[in-house]
């Protein structure tokens, strides 16, 4: 008996709540990182201005 059949019990209130969650709009702002092409220039500038490694004598 690996696969056991269980009936799905859904009440009308559950269906209503599920419908409300499915049509909920997305948040306008999120914490996800956003692509910013101008950041590449800033990173390149910081790399070029970083101090060089000292030479061994």
N, C-alpha and C positions, 0 to 999 in steps of 0.2 A: 504494500500500500504506500508507494512513494508519492503518488499524486492523489490527493484527497479532494473531492469536490465540495466546496462550501458555497452556499447560496449568498448572493450579494444583497444585503439589506440596506436600502436607502430610503429615508423618510423624506417627505416633501420639504421639510425645513432644511435638511442637509442639501438637497438639490438647489434650494434657493440660495443658501450660503455659498455653495460652490459656484453658482452663476454669478454672484456678486463679486467673488474673488477673481473670476476669469475676466470680467470687464473692468477691473480696477486699473486706472491709468498709471503709467510709469512715473517715477519721480522726475522732476525737472532737473535736479542736480544730483550727481552721484559722486562717490569717492573714487571712481575709476580713473586711471591715468588717461590723459588726452594727448594725442599726437600734436607736437608743436615743432615745425620745421626750423624755426629760428633758434631753438635750443641747441641745435647742432653747431651753429656758429659760436655760441657762447662757450660750449665745451671745447671746441678747437682752440679758441682764444686762451682759455685757462690752461690747456696743455702746453701751448707755445710759451706762455708766461711763467710756467712752473720752474722752480730752480733745478739746475742740472745736478747730476750726481758728481760727487768729488772724485778727482782722479788720484790713483795711487802713485806714489813716487818711488 
